[in-house]
């Protein structure tokens, strides 16, 4: 049995993997009707995963 808490303080951040393939110049900040831009690539907020495994 495993359990954990990720992003305990619920901060917005982006990982390098999520942003590395975006073009440096272009309309990245203008994408979407609500114009979220790079905020669309933020990691999930606070979450609490739990895993139960049985091995025979």
N, CA, C and O atoms as CSV, one atom per row, in Angstrom:
chain,resi,resn,atom,element,x,y,z
A,1,UNK,N,N,0.845,-1.164,0.000
A,1,UNK,CA,C,0.000,0.000,0.000
A,1,UNK,C,C,0.898,1.238,0.000
A,1,UNK,O,O,1.841,1.338,0.785
A,2,UNK,N,N,0.593,2.159,-0.878
A,2,UNK,CA,C,1.328,3.419,-0.959
A,2,UNK,C,C,0.339,4.572,-1.021
A,2,UNK,O,O,-0.752,4.430,-1.573
A,3,UNK,N,N,0.711,5.691,-0.467
A,3,UNK,CA,C,-0.112,6.891,-0.538
A,3,UNK,C,C,0.822,8.100,-0.557
A,3,UNK,O,O,1.937,8.039,-0.038
A,4,UNK,N,N,0.365,9.182,-1.149
A,4,UNK,CA,C,1.207,10.369,-1.220
A,4,UNK,C,C,0.388,11.622,-1.461
A,4,UNK,O,O,-0.785,11.575,-1.832
A,5,UNK,N,N,1.050,12.734,-1.237
A,5,UNK,CA,C,0.458,14.041,-1.502
A,5,UNK,C,C,1.409,14.768,-2.441
A,5,UNK,O,O,2.593,14.916,-2.136
A,6,UNK,N,N,0.905,15.218,-3.568
A,6,UNK,CA,C,1.705,15.941,-4.538
A,6,UNK,C,C,1.207,17.377,-4.644
A,6,UNK,O,O,0.005,17.636,-4.588
A,7,UNK,N,N,2.144,18.300,-4.797
A,7,UNK,CA,C,1.844,19.730,-4.897
A,7,UNK,C,C,1.045,20.182,-3.671
A,7,UNK,O,O,-0.044,20.742,-3.794
A,8,UNK,N,N,1.595,19.932,-2.520
A,8,UNK,CA,C,0.933,20.192,-1.246
A,8,UNK,C,C,0.429,21.628,-1.112
A,8,UNK,O,O,-0.658,21.847,-0.579
A,9,UNK,N,N,1.195,22.604,-1.584
A,9,UNK,CA,C,0.813,24.006,-1.435
A,9,UNK,C,C,0.009,24.529,-2.627
A,9,UNK,O,O,-0.287,25.721,-2.702
A,10,UNK,N,N,-0.344,23.637,-3.558
A,10,UNK,CA,C,-1.223,23.942,-4.692
A,10,UNK,C,C,-0.704,25.115,-5.533
A,10,UNK,O,O,-1.477,25.987,-5.929
A,11,UNK,N,N,0.594,25.131,-5.801
A,11,UNK,CA,C,1.203,26.185,-6.613
A,11,UNK,C,C,1.141,25.819,-8.087
A,11,UNK,O,O,1.157,24.639,-8.437
A,12,UNK,N,N,1.071,26.820,-8.948
A,12,UNK,CA,C,1.083,26.587,-10.389
A,12,UNK,C,C,2.528,26.544,-10.863
A,12,UNK,O,O,3.318,27.438,-10.558
A,13,UNK,N,N,2.864,25.512,-11.603
A,13,UNK,CA,C,4.195,25.390,-12.172
A,13,UNK,C,C,4.100,24.571,-13.447
A,13,UNK,O,O,3.122,23.859,-13.673
A,14,UNK,N,N,5.126,24.682,-14.273
A,14,UNK,CA,C,5.206,23.918,-15.515
A,14,UNK,C,C,6.482,23.105,-15.500
A,14,UNK,O,O,7.509,23.562,-14.997
A,15,UNK,N,N,6.424,21.920,-16.040
A,15,UNK,CA,C,7.618,21.090,-16.123
A,15,UNK,C,C,8.343,21.368,-17.436
A,15,UNK,O,O,7.740,21.840,-18.400
A,16,UNK,N,N,9.618,21.076,-17.464
A,16,UNK,CA,C,10.415,21.286,-18.662
A,16,UNK,C,C,9.867,20.443,-19.814
A,16,UNK,O,O,9.825,20.916,-20.949
A,17,UNK,N,N,9.449,19.214,-19.547
A,17,UNK,CA,C,8.915,18.343,-20.591
A,17,UNK,C,C,7.680,18.934,-21.257
A,17,UNK,O,O,7.478,18.744,-22.456
A,18,UNK,N,N,6.856,19.641,-20.505
A,18,UNK,CA,C,5.636,20.212,-21.065
A,18,UNK,C,C,5.925,21.412,-21.963
A,18,UNK,O,O,5.162,21.679,-22.891
A,19,UNK,N,N,7.009,22.140,-21.705
A,19,UNK,CA,C,7.280,23.382,-22.429
A,19,UNK,C,C,8.399,23.288,-23.461
A,19,UNK,O,O,8.573,24.217,-24.250
A,20,UNK,N,N,9.155,22.206,-23.479
A,20,UNK,CA,C,10.350,22.157,-24.321
A,20,UNK,C,C,10.077,22.168,-25.816
A,20,UNK,O,O,10.922,22.637,-26.578
A,21,UNK,N,N,8.942,21.675,-26.264
A,21,UNK,CA,C,8.687,21.608,-27.706
A,21,UNK,C,C,7.887,22.792,-28.231
A,21,UNK,O,O,7.526,22.810,-29.408
A,22,UNK,N,N,7.604,23.776,-27.393
A,22,UNK,CA,C,6.870,24.954,-27.847
A,22,UNK,C,C,7.796,25.877,-28.625
A,22,UNK,O,O,8.973,25.995,-28.283
A,23,UNK,N,N,7.292,26.530,-29.661
A,23,UNK,CA,C,8.143,27.455,-30.404
A,23,UNK,C,C,8.485,28.678,-29.553
A,23,UNK,O,O,7.659,29.166,-28.781
A,24,UNK,N,N,9.701,29.155,-29.707
A,24,UNK,CA,C,10.126,30.315,-28.931
A,24,UNK,C,C,9.398,31.583,-29.370
A,24,UNK,O,O,9.060,32.433,-28.546
A,25,UNK,N,N,9.163,31.698,-30.660
A,25,UNK,CA,C,8.436,32.841,-31.194
A,25,UNK,C,C,7.155,32.342,-31.824
A,25,UNK,O,O,7.133,31.240,-32.373
A,26,UNK,N,N,6.108,33.105,-31.763
A,26,UNK,CA,C,4.854,32.697,-32.390
A,26,UNK,C,C,3.665,33.169,-31.583
A,26,UNK,O,O,3.740,34.153,-30.848
A,27,UNK,N,N,2.576,32.453,-31.733
A,27,UNK,CA,C,1.321,32.868,-31.110
A,27,UNK,C,C,0.977,32.014,-29.899
A,27,UNK,O,O,-0.201,31.861,-29.575
A,28,UNK,N,N,1.969,31.456,-29.226
A,28,UNK,CA,C,1.714,30.578,-28.089
A,28,UNK,C,C,0.873,31.275,-27.022
A,28,UNK,O,O,-0.004,30.651,-26.426
A,29,UNK,N,N,1.126,32.536,-26.780
A,29,UNK,CA,C,0.387,33.260,-25.746
A,29,UNK,C,C,-1.028,33.606,-26.179
A,29,UNK,O,O,-1.830,34.037,-25.351
A,30,UNK,N,N,-1.353,33.429,-27.444
A,30,UNK,CA,C,-2.657,33.829,-27.956
A,30,UNK,C,C,-3.586,32.649,-28.214
A,30,UNK,O,O,-4.714,32.855,-28.662
A,31,UNK,N,N,-3.154,31.432,-27.948
A,31,UNK,CA,C,-3.945,30.245,-28.287
A,31,UNK,C,C,-5.141,30.123,-27.363
A,31,UNK,O,O,-5.021,30.322,-26.154
A,32,UNK,N,N,-6.280,29.801,-27.919
A,32,UNK,CA,C,-7.493,29.567,-27.145
A,32,UNK,C,C,-8.382,30.792,-27.089
A,32,UNK,O,O,-7.911,31.923,-27.212
A,33,UNK,N,N,-9.674,30.557,-26.902
A,33,UNK,CA,C,-10.619,31.669,-26.827
A,33,UNK,C,C,-10.439,32.501,-25.565
A,33,UNK,O,O,-10.641,33.715,-25.582
A,34,UNK,N,N,-10.060,31.851,-24.475
A,34,UNK,CA,C,-9.862,32.583,-23.225
A,34,UNK,C,C,-8.436,33.080,-23.074
A,34,UNK,O,O,-8.101,33.707,-22.069
A,35,UNK,N,N,-7.601,32.812,-24.050
A,35,UNK,CA,C,-6.211,33.282,-24.109
A,35,UNK,C,C,-5.409,32.913,-22.860
A,35,UNK,O,O,-4.781,33.772,-22.241
A,36,UNK,N,N,-5.434,31.646,-22.504
A,36,UNK,CA,C,-4.672,31.181,-21.343
A,36,UNK,C,C,-3.175,31.117,-21.619
A,36,UNK,O,O,-2.369,31.233,-20.696
A,37,UNK,N,N,-2.800,30.934,-22.875
A,37,UNK,CA,C,-1.382,30.904,-23.220
A,37,UNK,C,C,-0.645,29.764,-22.549
A,37,UNK,O,O,-1.097,28.620,-22.574
A,38,UNK,N,N,0.491,30.079,-21.949
A,38,UNK,CA,C,1.330,29.052,-21.334
A,38,UNK,C,C,0.710,28.447,-20.088
A,38,UNK,O,O,1.158,27.388,-19.648
A,39,UNK,N,N,-0.291,29.067,-19.505
A,39,UNK,CA,C,-0.948,28.514,-18.326
A,39,UNK,C,C,-1.651,27.195,-18.641
A,39,UNK,O,O,-1.968,26.427,-17.732
A,40,UNK,N,N,-1.895,26.931,-19.922
A,40,UNK,CA,C,-2.524,25.664,-20.301
A,40,UNK,C,C,-1.604,24.482,-20.040
A,40,UNK,O,O,-2.064,23.341,-19.977
A,41,UNK,N,N,-0.314,24.740,-19.889
A,41,UNK,CA,C,0.662,23.668,-19.733
A,41,UNK,C,C,1.106,23.479,-18.290
A,41,UNK,O,O,2.114,22.817,-18.047
A,42,UNK,N,N,0.387,24.039,-17.332
A,42,UNK,CA,C,0.784,23.874,-15.935
A,42,UNK,C,C,0.462,22.458,-15.447
A,42,UNK,O,O,-0.411,21.771,-15.978
A,43,UNK,N,N,1.191,22.063,-14.431
A,43,UNK,CA,C,0.996,20.739,-13.839
A,43,UNK,C,C,-0.294,20.726,-13.023
A,43,UNK,O,O,-0.821,21.787,-12.689
A,44,UNK,N,N,-0.807,19.544,-12.699
A,44,UNK,CA,C,-2.039,19.462,-11.913
A,44,UNK,C,C,-1.879,20.103,-10.538
A,44,UNK,O,O,-0.769,20.213,-10.016
A,45,UNK,N,N,-2.980,20.517,-9.972
A,45,UNK,CA,C,-2.959,21.097,-8.628
A,45,UNK,C,C,-2.745,20.021,-7.582
A,45,UNK,O,O,-2.251,18.936,-7.889
A,46,UNK,N,N,-3.107,20.312,-6.376
A,46,UNK,CA,C,-2.938,19.370,-5.274
A,46,UNK,C,C,-3.676,18.072,-5.573
A,46,UNK,O,O,-4.830,18.094,-6.000
A,47,UNK,N,N,-3.016,16.951,-5.351
A,47,UNK,CA,C,-3.672,15.659,-5.554
A,47,UNK,C,C,-3.145,14.637,-4.562
A,47,UNK,O,O,-2.032,14.754,-4.049
A,48,UNK,N,N,-3.972,13.632,-4.305
A,48,UNK,CA,C,-3.686,12.619,-3.294
A,48,UNK,C,C,-3.817,11.233,-3.918
A,48,UNK,O,O,-4.912,10.672,-3.935
A,49,UNK,N,N,-2.731,10.675,-4.427
A,49,UNK,CA,C,-2.813,9.335,-5.010
A,49,UNK,C,C,-2.670,8.241,-3.939
A,49,UNK,O,O,-2.048,8.436,-2.895
A,50,UNK,N,N,-3.273,7.084,-4.242
A,50,UNK,CA,C,-3.164,5.921,-3.376
A,50,UNK,C,C,-3.101,4.681,-4.257
A,50,UNK,O,O,-3.807,4.585,-5.260
A,51,UNK,N,N,-2.268,3.751,-3.883
A,51,UNK,CA,C,-2.079,2.548,-4.683
A,51,UNK,C,C,-2.049,1.341,-3.752
A,51,UNK,O,O,-1.350,1.335,-2.739
A,52,UNK,N,N,-2.814,0.332,-4.116
A,52,UNK,CA,C,-2.810,-0.932,-3.370
A,52,UNK,C,C,-2.459,-2.029,-4.371
A,52,UNK,O,O,-3.127,-2.186,-5.392
A,53,UNK,N,N,-1.407,-2.784,-4.068
A,53,UNK,CA,C,-0.959,-3.852,-4.961
A,53,UNK,C,C,-0.842,-5.149,-4.188
A,53,UNK,O,O,-0.408,-5.175,-3.036
A,54,UNK,N,N,-1.235,-6.216,-4.842
A,54,UNK,CA,C,-1.091,-7.557,-4.272
A,54,UNK,C,C,-0.229,-8.375,-5.222
A,54,UNK,O,O,-0.518,-8.462,-6.415
A,55,UNK,N,N,0.811,-8.964,-4.699
A,55,UNK,CA,C,1.698,-9.808,-5.501
A,55,UNK,C,C,1.643,-11.237,-4.961
A,55,UNK,O,O,1.730,-11.468,-3.755
A,56,UNK,N,N,1.496,-12.178,-5.878
A,56,UNK,CA,C,1.447,-13.589,-5.485
A,56,UNK,C,C,2.682,-14.281,-5.969
A,56,UNK,O,O,2.846,-15.480,-5.745
